[in-house]
Amino acid sequence: MASTDLAYPAAPATSAGTVSPWLAGAIVFGTIVFNAVLCFVNTRGIPATPGIVMASEGLLIGVAALACLRYLNGTHLSVLALIVLGTVVLSLVRYVDKPSAGFDPKTTRDLIIPVVFFVLGQAMNNIRAADKIVLFSTLVLLAFALFEQFALNAFLNVFHVAKYYVARGTLSATDIALQYSGGLAINATRAGDQSRSLLPFLGTHRVSSLFLEPSTLGNFGALVSLWAVVRSRMEGRFYGLTLICGLILLVLSDTRLAALVGALGVVIVLLPPRLTTPAMIAAPFVAVLGLWFFSAWSGPPGLEPDVEGLGLRERLLYSGQVLDTFNIYDWFGLSLPRSQTFDAGYAYIISRASVLGFIVLWLVFMSLQGRTGYFSAFRNAIALYFVAQLCISASPFTIKLAGMLWFLLGALSMASAAAGRHPSTPIPNRRARETGTAWAVPPRRGAWLQPSSPRPSLS
């Protein structure tokens, strides 16, 4: 997984993939809509139990793995084996420490998704098919988003979101927040002192579309907007429809952090990766220290973590407070923290995979290589998304967004730049085109966006 050269050492840059774009697209689209399908079924009176939800996710992951099975090499299998072994052992230790919590395989699932869907994107090896999958998914989500925005009652008759979350065990039927959700997710309305930030005239309703909750829809909008920017630079033509639809989803969901991350992500995409990569390697560790110090600065140590509000400051404070309560066993994933960690992403992954596992996972991610600098730029923008979201949530691990995200990273890692070459960059000769090796003449120094051959990876 650490390098596309390890994953596909012999294939030329222009070769066809081993997975049909139709199959890959169906799998990725399935990760986006399966919750909405189960919600629809639940609204019709057939309960969507937690077991059915877990089985649906497992089915999607399994089909994705089978689709790219011929593409999995020793490196992929080794990474998957280490993930399964490490997370299962830590889960068993935590179970022995606290049997009442039960054995939780969720962390194993969370960390398998990136490997499987990254390889699925590589195995398809068709960047323009990836464009079509992104655009189709975005248009479908936009259609249902507009349906929800302008015909909310009709939308709830089809997708009663609150009942679905109760059926799948995410919410308790006695949760007081359900009284104010109006049948939607509990974060789908700006209530109290919280006002809408993006186009306030749209009201307090935050659109969720087929994701059933607005934050993921906003993150998806930011993701496809960044994809449109990267692909526009690669192809030398404007991916306007994808960009506009992504921005509309971002605005309708009123996801403020996603809007900020998207804007900064565009800056990262436009900068040379040699400048942004070191910063992104260090960013999550700086963020963890920052949250820790923020908690210490805001009050005496040992306070019971509590989300006192919905604002960014309150959520950052909660995340820091959870980290501040960690003991040595929590840091090494040997016991469960006493506070819930879904609203504290760094605490979640560290307490499940250990601080050492988190460091290794991040360095592996930042060592991923592609055929062009565009991949590194996009990877760094996605790294910013992870760094920011983990400050307030464990949502980056949910399959309904992670499937598409890692699939696009895999597809982009195999792509060669079709356009956007510097005028002085020579067109590769026939042998270079056929083998996917070096350009006939080295590119001009500083032209970081020029197509390049795969380089050996030391990771």
Contacts in CASP RR format, 6 or more apart in sequence:
PFRMAT RR
TARGET T0000
AUTHOR 0000-0000-0000
METHOD contacts of the structure
MODEL  1
MASTDLAYPAAPATSAGTVSPWLAGAIVFGTIVFNAVLCFVNTRGIPATP
GIVMASEGLLIGVAALACLRYLNGTHLSVLALIVLGTVVLSLVRYVDKPS
AGFDPKTTRDLIIPVVFFVLGQAMNNIRAADKIVLFSTLVLLAFALFEQF
ALNAFLNVFHVAKYYVARGTLSATDIALQYSGGLAINATRAGDQSRSLLP
FLGTHRVSSLFLEPSTLGNFGALVSLWAVVRSRMEGRFYGLTLICGLILL
VLSDTRLAALVGALGVVIVLLPPRLTTPAMIAAPFVAVLGLWFFSAWSGP
PGLEPDVEGLGLRERLLYSGQVLDTFNIYDWFGLSLPRSQTFDAGYAYII
SRASVLGFIVLWLVFMSLQGRTGYFSAFRNAIALYFVAQLCISASPFTIK
LAGMLWFLLGALSMASAAAGRHPSTPIPNRRARETGTAWAVPPRRGAWLQ
PSSPRPSLS
1 7 0 8 1.000
1 75 0 8 1.000
1 76 0 8 1.000
1 79 0 8 1.000
1 115 0 8 1.000
1 118 0 8 1.000
1 119 0 8 1.000
1 364 0 8 1.000
1 368 0 8 1.000
2 75 0 8 1.000
2 364 0 8 1.000
2 367 0 8 1.000
2 368 0 8 1.000
2 369 0 8 1.000
2 457 0 8 1.000
2 459 0 8 1.000
3 367 0 8 1.000
3 368 0 8 1.000
3 369 0 8 1.000
3 370 0 8 1.000
3 456 0 8 1.000
3 457 0 8 1.000
3 459 0 8 1.000
4 122 0 8 1.000
4 368 0 8 1.000
4 369 0 8 1.000
4 370 0 8 1.000
4 371 0 8 1.000
4 410 0 8 1.000
4 413 0 8 1.000
4 414 0 8 1.000
4 454 0 8 1.000
5 369 0 8 1.000
5 454 0 8 1.000
5 455 0 8 1.000
5 456 0 8 1.000
5 457 0 8 1.000
6 73 0 8 1.000
6 75 0 8 1.000
6 457 0 8 1.000
7 71 0 8 1.000
7 73 0 8 1.000
7 75 0 8 1.000
7 76 0 8 1.000
7 119 0 8 1.000
7 122 0 8 1.000
8 71 0 8 1.000
8 122 0 8 1.000
8 125 0 8 1.000
8 414 0 8 1.000
11 125 0 8 1.000
12 433 0 8 1.000
12 434 0 8 1.000
12 435 0 8 1.000
12 436 0 8 1.000
13 371 0 8 1.000
13 414 0 8 1.000
13 415 0 8 1.000
13 416 0 8 1.000
13 433 0 8 1.000
13 436 0 8 1.000
13 453 0 8 1.000
13 454 0 8 1.000
14 416 0 8 1.000
14 433 0 8 1.000
14 436 0 8 1.000
15 125 0 8 1.000
16 125 0 8 1.000
16 126 0 8 1.000
17 123 0 8 1.000
17 124 0 8 1.000
17 125 0 8 1.000
17 126 0 8 1.000
18 68 0 8 1.000
18 70 0 8 1.000
18 71 0 8 1.000
18 123 0 8 1.000
18 124 0 8 1.000
18 125 0 8 1.000
19 67 0 8 1.000
19 68 0 8 1.000
19 71 0 8 1.000
19 120 0 8 1.000
19 121 0 8 1.000
19 123 0 8 1.000
19 124 0 8 1.000
20 124 0 8 1.000
21 124 0 8 1.000
21 126 0 8 1.000
21 129 0 8 1.000
21 132 0 8 1.000
21 133 0 8 1.000
23 67 0 8 1.000
24 67 0 8 1.000
24 120 0 8 1.000
24 121 0 8 1.000
24 123 0 8 1.000
24 124 0 8 1.000
24 129 0 8 1.000
24 133 0 8 1.000
24 407 0 8 1.000
25 129 0 8 1.000
25 133 0 8 1.000
27 60 0 8 1.000
27 63 0 8 1.000
27 64 0 8 1.000
27 67 0 8 1.000
27 120 0 8 1.000
28 117 0 8 1.000
28 120 0 8 1.000
28 133 0 8 1.000
28 137 0 8 1.000
28 403 0 8 1.000
28 404 0 8 1.000
28 407 0 8 1.000
29 133 0 8 1.000
29 136 0 8 1.000
29 137 0 8 1.000
29 140 0 8 1.000
30 60 0 8 1.000
31 60 0 8 1.000
31 117 0 8 1.000
31 399 0 8 1.000
31 400 0 8 1.000
31 402 0 8 1.000
31 403 0 8 1.000
31 404 0 8 1.000
32 137 0 8 1.000
32 141 0 8 1.000
32 210 0 8 1.000
32 211 0 8 1.000
32 220 0 8 1.000
32 400 0 8 1.000
32 404 0 8 1.000
33 140 0 8 1.000
33 210 0 8 1.000
34 56 0 8 1.000
34 57 0 8 1.000
34 60 0 8 1.000
34 400 0 8 1.000
35 53 0 8 1.000
35 164 0 8 1.000
35 210 0 8 1.000
35 211 0 8 1.000
35 212 0 8 1.000
35 400 0 8 1.000
36 144 0 8 1.000
36 159 0 8 1.000
36 210 0 8 1.000
36 211 0 8 1.000
36 212 0 8 1.000
38 48 0 8 1.000
38 52 0 8 1.000
38 53 0 8 1.000
38 56 0 8 1.000
38 164 0 8 1.000
38 168 0 8 1.000
39 48 0 8 1.000
39 159 0 8 1.000
39 160 0 8 1.000
39 161 0 8 1.000
39 164 0 8 1.000
39 212 0 8 1.000
40 158 0 8 1.000
40 159 0 8 1.000
41 48 0 8 1.000
42 48 0 8 1.000
42 160 0 8 1.000
42 163 0 8 1.000
42 164 0 8 1.000
42 167 0 8 1.000
43 157 0 8 1.000
43 158 0 8 1.000
43 159 0 8 1.000
43 160 0 8 1.000
43 163 0 8 1.000
43 164 0 8 1.000
47 167 0 8 1.000
48 164 0 8 1.000
48 167 0 8 1.000
48 168 0 8 1.000
49 167 0 8 1.000
49 168 0 8 1.000
50 168 0 8 1.000
50 169 0 8 1.000
53 168 0 8 1.000
57 109 0 8 1.000
57 399 0 8 1.000
58 109 0 8 1.000
60 399 0 8 1.000
61 109 0 8 1.000
61 112 0 8 1.000
61 113 0 8 1.000
61 116 0 8 1.000
61 399 0 8 1.000
62 116 0 8 1.000
64 116 0 8 1.000
64 117 0 8 1.000
64 120 0 8 1.000
65 72 0 8 1.000
65 116 0 8 1.000
67 120 0 8 1.000
67 123 0 8 1.000
68 116 0 8 1.000
68 119 0 8 1.000
68 120 0 8 1.000
68 121 0 8 1.000
68 122 0 8 1.000
68 123 0 8 1.000
70 123 0 8 1.000
71 119 0 8 1.000
71 122 0 8 1.000
71 123 0 8 1.000
72 119 0 8 1.000
76 115 0 8 1.000
76 119 0 8 1.000
79 115 0 8 1.000
79 364 0 8 1.000
80 112 0 8 1.000
80 115 0 8 1.000
83 108 0 8 1.000
83 111 0 8 1.000
83 112 0 8 1.000
83 115 0 8 1.000
84 108 0 8 1.000
84 112 0 8 1.000
86 353 0 8 1.000
87 105 0 8 1.000
87 107 0 8 1.000
87 108 0 8 1.000
87 111 0 8 1.000
87 352 0 8 1.000
87 353 0 8 1.000
88 105 0 8 1.000
88 108 0 8 1.000
90 107 0 8 1.000
90 333 0 8 1.000
90 334 0 8 1.000
90 352 0 8 1.000
90 353 0 8 1.000
90 354 0 8 1.000
91 103 0 8 1.000
91 104 0 8 1.000
91 105 0 8 1.000
91 107 0 8 1.000
91 108 0 8 1.000
91 352 0 8 1.000
92 103 0 8 1.000
93 333 0 8 1.000
93 334 0 8 1.000
94 101 0 8 1.000
94 104 0 8 1.000
94 333 0 8 1.000
94 334 0 8 1.000
94 335 0 8 1.000
94 336 0 8 1.000
95 101 0 8 1.000
95 102 0 8 1.000
95 103 0 8 1.000
95 104 0 8 1.000
97 329 0 8 1.000
97 334 0 8 1.000
97 335 0 8 1.000
97 336 0 8 1.000
98 335 0 8 1.000
98 336 0 8 1.000
101 336 0 8 1.000
106 352 0 8 1.000
107 352 0 8 1.000
107 353 0 8 1.000
109 399 0 8 1.000
110 352 0 8 1.000
110 397 0 8 1.000
111 353 0 8 1.000
111 361 0 8 1.000
113 397 0 8 1.000
113 399 0 8 1.000
113 402 0 8 1.000
113 403 0 8 1.000
113 406 0 8 1.000
114 365 0 8 1.000
114 402 0 8 1.000
114 406 0 8 1.000
116 406 0 8 1.000
117 402 0 8 1.000
117 403 0 8 1.000
117 404 0 8 1.000
117 405 0 8 1.000
117 406 0 8 1.000
117 407 0 8 1.000
117 410 0 8 1.000
118 368 0 8 1.000
118 406 0 8 1.000
118 407 0 8 1.000
118 409 0 8 1.000
118 410 0 8 1.000
118 413 0 8 1.000
119 410 0 8 1.000
120 407 0 8 1.000
120 410 0 8 1.000
121 130 0 8 1.000
121 407 0 8 1.000
121 408 0 8 1.000
121 409 0 8 1.000
121 410 0 8 1.000
121 411 0 8 1.000
121 414 0 8 1.000
122 410 0 8 1.000
122 411 0 8 1.000
122 413 0 8 1.000
122 414 0 8 1.000
124 130 0 8 1.000
124 411 0 8 1.000
125 411 0 8 1.000
125 414 0 8 1.000
126 411 0 8 1.000
127 231 0 8 1.000
127 411 0 8 1.000
127 412 0 8 1.000
127 414 0 8 1.000
127 415 0 8 1.000
129 411 0 8 1.000
130 407 0 8 1.000
130 408 0 8 1.000
130 411 0 8 1.000
130 412 0 8 1.000
131 231 0 8 1.000
131 239 0 8 1.000
131 242 0 8 1.000
133 407 0 8 1.000
134 224 0 8 1.000
134 227 0 8 1.000
134 242 0 8 1.000
134 404 0 8 1.000
134 408 0 8 1.000
135 241 0 8 1.000
135 242 0 8 1.000
135 245 0 8 1.000
137 224 0 8 1.000
137 404 0 8 1.000
138 220 0 8 1.000
138 221 0 8 1.000
138 224 0 8 1.000
138 242 0 8 1.000
138 245 0 8 1.000
138 246 0 8 1.000
138 249 0 8 1.000
139 245 0 8 1.000
140 210 0 8 1.000
141 209 0 8 1.000
141 210 0 8 1.000
141 211 0 8 1.000
141 217 0 8 1.000
141 220 0 8 1.000
141 249 0 8 1.000
142 209 0 8 1.000
142 245 0 8 1.000
142 246 0 8 1.000
142 248 0 8 1.000
142 249 0 8 1.000
144 155 0 8 1.000
144 209 0 8 1.000
144 210 0 8 1.000
145 207 0 8 1.000
145 208 0 8 1.000
145 209 0 8 1.000
145 217 0 8 1.000
145 248 0 8 1.000
145 249 0 8 1.000
145 252 0 8 1.000
145 253 0 8 1.000
147 154 0 8 1.000
147 155 0 8 1.000
148 155 0 8 1.000
148 207 0 8 1.000
148 208 0 8 1.000
148 209 0 8 1.000
149 202 0 8 1.000
149 205 0 8 1.000
149 207 0 8 1.000
149 252 0 8 1.000
152 205 0 8 1.000
156 182 0 8 1.000
156 183 0 8 1.000
156 184 0 8 1.000
159 212 0 8 1.000
160 183 0 8 1.000
161 181 0 8 1.000
161 183 0 8 1.000
161 184 0 8 1.000
161 185 0 8 1.000
161 188 0 8 1.000
161 208 0 8 1.000
161 212 0 8 1.000
161 213 0 8 1.000
162 171 0 8 1.000
162 178 0 8 1.000
162 181 0 8 1.000
162 182 0 8 1.000
162 183 0 8 1.000
162 184 0 8 1.000
162 185 0 8 1.000
162 186 0 8 1.000
163 183 0 8 1.000
164 212 0 8 1.000
165 171 0 8 1.000
165 185 0 8 1.000
165 212 0 8 1.000
166 172 0 8 1.000
166 173 0 8 1.000
166 178 0 8 1.000
171 177 0 8 1.000
171 178 0 8 1.000
171 186 0 8 1.000
175 186 0 8 1.000
177 186 0 8 1.000
178 186 0 8 1.000
180 186 0 8 1.000
180 189 0 8 1.000
180 191 0 8 1.000
181 188 0 8 1.000
181 189 0 8 1.000
182 189 0 8 1.000
184 205 0 8 1.000
184 208 0 8 1.000
185 208 0 8 1.000
185 212 0 8 1.000
185 213 0 8 1.000
185 214 0 8 1.000
187 206 0 8 1.000
187 213 0 8 1.000
187 214 0 8 1.000
187 215 0 8 1.000
187 310 0 8 1.000
188 205 0 8 1.000
188 206 0 8 1.000
188 207 0 8 1.000
188 208 0 8 1.000
188 213 0 8 1.000
188 214 0 8 1.000
189 204 0 8 1.000
189 205 0 8 1.000
189 206 0 8 1.000
190 196 0 8 1.000
190 203 0 8 1.000
190 204 0 8 1.000
190 206 0 8 1.000
190 254 0 8 1.000
191 204 0 8 1.000
194 310 0 8 1.000
194 311 0 8 1.000
195 204 0 8 1.000
196 202 0 8 1.000
196 203 0 8 1.000
196 204 0 8 1.000
196 206 0 8 1.000
196 254 0 8 1.000
197 254 0 8 1.000
197 256 0 8 1.000
197 259 0 8 1.000
198 250 0 8 1.000
198 251 0 8 1.000
198 254 0 8 1.000
198 256 0 8 1.000
198 259 0 8 1.000
199 251 0 8 1.000
199 254 0 8 1.000
202 251 0 8 1.000
202 252 0 8 1.000
202 254 0 8 1.000
206 214 0 8 1.000
206 252 0 8 1.000
206 253 0 8 1.000
206 254 0 8 1.000
206 255 0 8 1.000
207 214 0 8 1.000
207 217 0 8 1.000
207 249 0 8 1.000
207 252 0 8 1.000
207 253 0 8 1.000
208 214 0 8 1.000
208 217 0 8 1.000
208 253 0 8 1.000
209 217 0 8 1.000
209 249 0 8 1.000
209 252 0 8 1.000
209 253 0 8 1.000
211 217 0 8 1.000
211 220 0 8 1.000
211 400 0 8 1.000
211 401 0 8 1.000
214 253 0 8 1.000
214 254 0 8 1.000
214 255 0 8 1.000
215 253 0 8 1.000
215 255 0 8 1.000
215 258 0 8 1.000
215 393 0 8 1.000
215 395 0 8 1.000
216 395 0 8 1.000
216 398 0 8 1.000
216 400 0 8 1.000
216 401 0 8 1.000
217 249 0 8 1.000
217 252 0 8 1.000
217 253 0 8 1.000
217 255 0 8 1.000
218 249 0 8 1.000
218 250 0 8 1.000
218 253 0 8 1.000
218 255 0 8 1.000
218 258 0 8 1.000
219 255 0 8 1.000
219 258 0 8 1.000
219 385 0 8 1.000
219 389 0 8 1.000
219 395 0 8 1.000
219 401 0 8 1.000
220 246 0 8 1.000
220 249 0 8 1.000
220 401 0 8 1.000
220 404 0 8 1.000
221 246 0 8 1.000
221 247 0 8 1.000
221 249 0 8 1.000
221 250 0 8 1.000
221 253 0 8 1.000
221 258 0 8 1.000
222 246 0 8 1.000
222 250 0 8 1.000
222 255 0 8 1.000
222 258 0 8 1.000
222 259 0 8 1.000
222 261 0 8 1.000
222 262 0 8 1.000
222 385 0 8 1.000
223 382 0 8 1.000
223 385 0 8 1.000
223 401 0 8 1.000
223 404 0 8 1.000
223 405 0 8 1.000
223 408 0 8 1.000
224 242 0 8 1.000
224 243 0 8 1.000
224 245 0 8 1.000
224 246 0 8 1.000
224 249 0 8 1.000
225 242 0 8 1.000
225 243 0 8 1.000
225 246 0 8 1.000
225 247 0 8 1.000
225 250 0 8 1.000
225 262 0 8 1.000
225 266 0 8 1.000
226 262 0 8 1.000
226 265 0 8 1.000
226 266 0 8 1.000
226 269 0 8 1.000
226 378 0 8 1.000
226 381 0 8 1.000
226 382 0 8 1.000
227 239 0 8 1.000
227 242 0 8 1.000
227 378 0 8 1.000
227 408 0 8 1.000
228 239 0 8 1.000
228 240 0 8 1.000
228 242 0 8 1.000
228 243 0 8 1.000
228 246 0 8 1.000
229 239 0 8 1.000
229 243 0 8 1.000
229 266 0 8 1.000
229 269 0 8 1.000
229 270 0 8 1.000
230 269 0 8 1.000
230 374 0 8 1.000
230 377 0 8 1.000
230 378 0 8 1.000
230 381 0 8 1.000
230 412 0 8 1.000
231 239 0 8 1.000
231 242 0 8 1.000
232 238 0 8 1.000
232 239 0 8 1.000
232 240 0 8 1.000
232 243 0 8 1.000
233 269 0 8 1.000
233 374 0 8 1.000
233 420 0 8 1.000
233 449 0 8 1.000
234 372 0 8 1.000
234 374 0 8 1.000
234 415 0 8 1.000
234 417 0 8 1.000
234 418 0 8 1.000
234 419 0 8 1.000
234 420 0 8 1.000
235 418 0 8 1.000
235 419 0 8 1.000
235 420 0 8 1.000
236 419 0 8 1.000
236 420 0 8 1.000
237 419 0 8 1.000
250 258 0 8 1.000
250 259 0 8 1.000
256 312 0 8 1.000
257 312 0 8 1.000
257 388 0 8 1.000
257 389 0 8 1.000
257 392 0 8 1.000
260 388 0 8 1.000
261 384 0 8 1.000
261 385 0 8 1.000
261 388 0 8 1.000
261 389 0 8 1.000
262 381 0 8 1.000
262 385 0 8 1.000
264 384 0 8 1.000
265 381 0 8 1.000
265 384 0 8 1.000
265 385 0 8 1.000
266 381 0 8 1.000
268 276 0 8 1.000
268 280 0 8 1.000
268 377 0 8 1.000
268 380 0 8 1.000
268 381 0 8 1.000
268 384 0 8 1.000
269 377 0 8 1.000
269 378 0 8 1.000
269 380 0 8 1.000
269 381 0 8 1.000
270 377 0 8 1.000
271 377 0 8 1.000
272 446 0 8 1.000
272 448 0 8 1.000
273 373 0 8 1.000
273 376 0 8 1.000
273 377 0 8 1.000
273 380 0 8 1.000
273 448 0 8 1.000
274 448 0 8 1.000
276 377 0 8 1.000
276 380 0 8 1.000
277 366 0 8 1.000
277 376 0 8 1.000
277 380 0 8 1.000
280 366 0 8 1.000
280 380 0 8 1.000
280 383 0 8 1.000
280 384 0 8 1.000
280 387 0 8 1.000
281 362 0 8 1.000
281 363 0 8 1.000
281 366 0 8 1.000
283 383 0 8 1.000
283 384 0 8 1.000
283 387 0 8 1.000
284 346 0 8 1.000
284 358 0 8 1.000
284 362 0 8 1.000
284 386 0 8 1.000
284 387 0 8 1.000
284 390 0 8 1.000
285 359 0 8 1.000
287 346 0 8 1.000
287 387 0 8 1.000
287 390 0 8 1.000
287 391 0 8 1.000
288 323 0 8 1.000
288 346 0 8 1.000
288 350 0 8 1.000
291 316 0 8 1.000
291 319 0 8 1.000
291 320 0 8 1.000
291 323 0 8 1.000
291 346 0 8 1.000
291 391 0 8 1.000
292 320 0 8 1.000
292 323 0 8 1.000
292 324 0 8 1.000
294 316 0 8 1.000
294 317 0 8 1.000
294 320 0 8 1.000
295 317 0 8 1.000
295 320 0 8 1.000
295 321 0 8 1.000
295 323 0 8 1.000
295 324 0 8 1.000
296 324 0 8 1.000
298 317 0 8 1.000
301 324 0 8 1.000
302 324 0 8 1.000
302 325 0 8 1.000
303 321 0 8 1.000
303 324 0 8 1.000
304 321 0 8 1.000
304 339 0 8 1.000
305 318 0 8 1.000
305 320 0 8 1.000
305 321 0 8 1.000
305 322 0 8 1.000
305 324 0 8 1.000
305 325 0 8 1.000
305 339 0 8 1.000
305 344 0 8 1.000
306 318 0 8 1.000
306 321 0 8 1.000
307 314 0 8 1.000
307 315 0 8 1.000
307 318 0 8 1.000
307 343 0 8 1.000
308 314 0 8 1.000
308 317 0 8 1.000
308 318 0 8 1.000
309 315 0 8 1.000
312 392 0 8 1.000
315 343 0 8 1.000
315 391 0 8 1.000
315 392 0 8 1.000
316 391 0 8 1.000
316 392 0 8 1.000
318 343 0 8 1.000
318 344 0 8 1.000
319 343 0 8 1.000
319 344 0 8 1.000
319 345 0 8 1.000
319 346 0 8 1.000
319 347 0 8 1.000
319 391 0 8 1.000
319 392 0 8 1.000
320 344 0 8 1.000
320 347 0 8 1.000
321 339 0 8 1.000
322 337 0 8 1.000
322 339 0 8 1.000
322 341 0 8 1.000
322 344 0 8 1.000
322 347 0 8 1.000
323 344 0 8 1.000
323 346 0 8 1.000
323 347 0 8 1.000
323 350 0 8 1.000
325 337 0 8 1.000
325 338 0 8 1.000
325 339 0 8 1.000
326 337 0 8 1.000
326 347 0 8 1.000
326 350 0 8 1.000
326 351 0 8 1.000
327 335 0 8 1.000
329 335 0 8 1.000
330 336 0 8 1.000
330 337 0 8 1.000
330 350 0 8 1.000
330 351 0 8 1.000
331 350 0 8 1.000
331 351 0 8 1.000
331 354 0 8 1.000
331 355 0 8 1.000
332 354 0 8 1.000
332 355 0 8 1.000
332 356 0 8 1.000
333 350 0 8 1.000
333 351 0 8 1.000
333 352 0 8 1.000
333 353 0 8 1.000
333 354 0 8 1.000
334 354 0 8 1.000
335 351 0 8 1.000
336 351 0 8 1.000
337 347 0 8 1.000
337 351 0 8 1.000
339 347 0 8 1.000
341 347 0 8 1.000
341 348 0 8 1.000
341 351 0 8 1.000
341 394 0 8 1.000
342 348 0 8 1.000
342 393 0 8 1.000
342 394 0 8 1.000
343 392 0 8 1.000
343 393 0 8 1.000
343 394 0 8 1.000
344 392 0 8 1.000
344 393 0 8 1.000
344 394 0 8 1.000
345 389 0 8 1.000
345 390 0 8 1.000
345 391 0 8 1.000
345 392 0 8 1.000
345 393 0 8 1.000
345 394 0 8 1.000
345 396 0 8 1.000
346 358 0 8 1.000
346 390 0 8 1.000
346 391 0 8 1.000
348 390 0 8 1.000
348 394 0 8 1.000
348 397 0 8 1.000
349 358 0 8 1.000
349 361 0 8 1.000
349 390 0 8 1.000
349 394 0 8 1.000
349 397 0 8 1.000
350 358 0 8 1.000
353 361 0 8 1.000
363 459 0 8 1.000
364 459 0 8 1.000
365 379 0 8 1.000
365 383 0 8 1.000
365 386 0 8 1.000
366 379 0 8 1.000
366 383 0 8 1.000
367 457 0 8 1.000
367 459 0 8 1.000
368 375 0 8 1.000
368 379 0 8 1.000
368 409 0 8 1.000
368 413 0 8 1.000
369 375 0 8 1.000
369 376 0 8 1.000
369 413 0 8 1.000
369 454 0 8 1.000
369 455 0 8 1.000
369 457 0 8 1.000
370 376 0 8 1.000
370 412 0 8 1.000
370 413 0 8 1.000
370 414 0 8 1.000
370 454 0 8 1.000
371 413 0 8 1.000
371 414 0 8 1.000
371 415 0 8 1.000
371 416 0 8 1.000
371 451 0 8 1.000
371 452 0 8 1.000
371 453 0 8 1.000
371 454 0 8 1.000
372 415 0 8 1.000
372 416 0 8 1.000
372 417 0 8 1.000
372 449 0 8 1.000
372 450 0 8 1.000
372 451 0 8 1.000
372 452 0 8 1.000
373 448 0 8 1.000
373 449 0 8 1.000
373 452 0 8 1.000
374 412 0 8 1.000
374 415 0 8 1.000
374 417 0 8 1.000
374 449 0 8 1.000
375 409 0 8 1.000
375 412 0 8 1.000
375 413 0 8 1.000
375 415 0 8 1.000
378 408 0 8 1.000
378 409 0 8 1.000
378 412 0 8 1.000
379 409 0 8 1.000
382 405 0 8 1.000
382 409 0 8 1.000
385 396 0 8 1.000
386 396 0 8 1.000
389 395 0 8 1.000
389 396 0 8 1.000
390 396 0 8 1.000
395 401 0 8 1.000
396 402 0 8 1.000
416 436 0 8 1.000
416 451 0 8 1.000
417 449 0 8 1.000
417 450 0 8 1.000
417 451 0 8 1.000
420 449 0 8 1.000
421 427 0 8 1.000
421 450 0 8 1.000
421 451 0 8 1.000
422 443 0 8 1.000
422 444 0 8 1.000
422 447 0 8 1.000
422 449 0 8 1.000
422 450 0 8 1.000
424 444 0 8 1.000
424 447 0 8 1.000
425 439 0 8 1.000
425 443 0 8 1.000
425 444 0 8 1.000
425 447 0 8 1.000
425 450 0 8 1.000
425 451 0 8 1.000
426 439 0 8 1.000
426 440 0 8 1.000
426 441 0 8 1.000
427 440 0 8 1.000
428 436 0 8 1.000
428 439 0 8 1.000
428 440 0 8 1.000
428 451 0 8 1.000
429 440 0 8 1.000
431 437 0 8 1.000
432 438 0 8 1.000
432 439 0 8 1.000
432 440 0 8 1.000
432 453 0 8 1.000
436 453 0 8 1.000
436 454 0 8 1.000
437 453 0 8 1.000
438 453 0 8 1.000
439 450 0 8 1.000
439 451 0 8 1.000
439 452 0 8 1.000
439 453 0 8 1.000
443 450 0 8 1.000
443 452 0 8 1.000
444 450 0 8 1.000
END
